[in-house]
Amino acid sequence: MTIGVLSVPEASPQPLSPQDCLVALMIAVSASDQNIRTAELVKIESAVNLLPIFGAYDIDRMRVIADMVFDLFEQEDGLDALFGLIRNHLPERLNETAYALACDVAAADGSLREAELRLLEEIRYELDLDRLHAAAIERDARARHLRG
């Protein structure tokens, strides 16, 4: 929809794609501490621009997905609703990918806050990740984001 010269994205009638689910989890991790940092946004954008899983992804969907996540976070049971969407639209084979991307976003600014840690724990549970696999993913993200 266009208002004057502004283009306002409309809610998409199409169901979430697996890539939408990955983007939604990354945005949720970034927004979990109520302060979206530039390093986190850069990490999300670079993942979408560079990773093969996003090869055919419509980058304009990111805004729609971000708005959806923000709307859900304003609701009392919004996180449960988000996880319901993820369970319904993310193939199980992408659960570890989803968690790895979430960990990368959380580690992008060099520190993990309590809200991010709680959300990562919730994601591990909701995606039914093996604890050993999750620990390896976390360690990998930590190693990639160490600062001098």
LINPE-V49022 format. One record per residue. N is the residue number from 0. RES is the residue in three letters. PSI is psi in whole degrees, -180 to 180 (999 if undefined). OMEGA is omega in radians with two decimals (NA if undefined). D_LAST is the distance of its C-alpha to the last C-alpha in Angstrom with 1 decimal. Layout:
# LINPE-V49022
n=[N,N]
res=[RES,RES]
psi=[PSI,PSI]
omega=[OMEGA,OMEGA]
d_last=[D_LAST,D_LAST]
This chain:
# LINPE-V49022
n=[0,1,2,3,4,5,6,7,8,9,10,11,12,13,14,15,16,17,18,19,20,21,22,23,24,25,26,27,28,29,30,31,32,33,34,35,36,37,38,39,40,41,42,43,44,45,46,47,48,49,50,51,52,53,54,55,56,57,58,59,60,61,62,63,64,65,66,67,68,69,70,71,72,73,74,75,76,77,78,79,80,81,82,83,84,85,86,87,88,89,90,91,92,93,94,95,96,97,98,99,100,101,102,103,104,105,106,107,108,109,110,111,112,113,114,115,116,117,118,119,120,121,122,123,124,125,126,127,128,129,130,131,132,133,134,135,136,137,138,139,140,141,142,143,144,145,146,147]
res=[MET,THR,ILE,GLY,VAL,LEU,SER,VAL,PRO,GLU,ALA,SER,PRO,GLN,PRO,LEU,SER,PRO,GLN,ASP,CYS,LEU,VAL,ALA,LEU,MET,ILE,ALA,VAL,SER,ALA,SER,ASP,GLN,ASN,ILE,ARG,THR,ALA,GLU,LEU,VAL,LYS,ILE,GLU,SER,ALA,VAL,ASN,LEU,LEU,PRO,ILE,PHE,GLY,ALA,TYR,ASP,ILE,ASP,ARG,MET,ARG,VAL,ILE,ALA,ASP,MET,VAL,PHE,ASP,LEU,PHE,GLU,GLN,GLU,ASP,GLY,LEU,ASP,ALA,LEU,PHE,GLY,LEU,ILE,ARG,ASN,HIS,LEU,PRO,GLU,ARG,LEU,ASN,GLU,THR,ALA,TYR,ALA,LEU,ALA,CYS,ASP,VAL,ALA,ALA,ALA,ASP,GLY,SER,LEU,ARG,GLU,ALA,GLU,LEU,ARG,LEU,LEU,GLU,GLU,ILE,ARG,TYR,GLU,LEU,ASP,LEU,ASP,ARG,LEU,HIS,ALA,ALA,ALA,ILE,GLU,ARG,ASP,ALA,ARG,ALA,ARG,HIS,LEU,ARG,GLY]
psi=[142,132,111,-122,-2,136,121,121,138,155,138,131,-14,150,164,137,165,-37,-38,-41,-42,-45,-43,-42,-40,-44,-41,-42,-44,-40,-7,-31,14,15,97,119,152,-43,-35,-42,-40,-41,-44,-49,-42,-37,-47,-36,-27,-28,140,-32,-25,13,-42,14,136,107,-26,-20,-23,-41,-42,-45,-41,-46,-40,-46,-45,-41,-44,-40,-19,-13,152,-46,29,-38,-40,-40,-42,-47,-33,-43,-43,-47,-37,-23,-8,118,142,-32,-16,6,-45,-37,-45,-44,-39,-43,-40,-43,-40,-42,-43,-37,-10,-35,5,-4,148,125,162,-44,-39,-42,-42,-42,-40,-40,-43,-42,-44,-45,-50,-33,-1,50,139,134,-39,-42,-43,-42,-39,-42,-43,-44,-40,-46,-43,-45,-40,-23,15,146,138,999]
omega=[-3.14,3.08,-3.05,3.10,-3.12,3.05,-3.10,3.13,3.10,3.10,-3.09,3.10,-3.12,3.12,3.13,3.02,3.04,3.12,3.06,3.13,3.12,3.11,-3.13,3.12,3.12,3.13,3.13,3.12,3.14,-3.09,-3.01,-3.12,3.08,-3.12,-3.13,-3.07,-3.13,-3.13,3.13,3.10,3.11,3.13,3.13,-3.12,-3.14,3.08,-3.11,-3.12,-2.97,-3.03,-3.11,-3.13,-3.12,-3.05,-3.10,-3.07,3.09,-3.06,3.12,3.10,-3.10,-3.13,3.12,-3.12,3.10,3.12,3.13,-3.14,3.14,3.10,3.13,-3.13,3.09,-3.12,-3.10,-3.13,-3.06,3.14,3.07,3.12,3.10,3.13,3.06,3.09,-3.14,3.13,-3.09,-2.99,3.14,3.09,-3.10,-3.12,3.13,-3.11,3.13,3.06,3.14,-3.12,3.11,3.12,3.11,3.11,3.11,3.12,-3.13,-3.09,-2.99,-3.09,3.06,3.11,3.10,3.12,-3.08,-3.12,3.11,3.13,3.11,-3.14,3.09,3.09,3.11,3.13,3.09,-3.13,-3.07,3.13,3.10,-3.12,3.02,-3.07,3.14,3.10,3.13,3.13,3.11,3.11,3.13,-3.14,3.11,3.13,3.13,-3.11,-3.12,-3.04,3.07,3.09,3.13,NA]
d_last=[46.5,46.6,47.3,48.0,45.2,42.7,42.2,41.7,40.5,43.1,42.5,42.7,45.7,44.2,42.6,38.9,37.6,35.1,32.5,33.6,32.8,29.3,28.7,30.4,28.2,25.0,26.6,27.7,24.3,23.0,26.2,26.3,24.9,27.1,24.3,23.2,19.9,19.3,16.3,18.7,21.4,19.5,18.6,22.3,23.6,21.5,22.7,26.2,26.1,24.6,25.6,29.0,30.2,30.3,32.1,35.3,34.0,35.4,32.5,35.0,35.3,31.8,33.4,36.3,34.1,32.0,35.2,36.5,33.5,33.7,37.5,37.1,34.7,37.4,39.9,40.4,40.1,37.8,35.1,37.9,39.3,36.0,35.7,39.3,38.7,35.7,38.0,40.8,38.9,35.9,37.1,36.0,34.5,31.7,30.9,27.8,26.7,27.2,25.2,22.3,22.3,22.6,19.6,17.5,18.8,18.2,14.5,14.0,13.2,10.7,13.6,16.9,20.0,23.2,25.1,22.7,22.8,26.6,26.9,24.9,27.2,30.2,29.1,28.9,32.3,33.9,32.7,33.9,30.9,31.0,28.8,27.4,26.6,25.0,22.8,21.7,21.0,19.0,16.9,16.4,15.3,12.8,11.4,11.4,9.7,6.7,3.8,0.0]
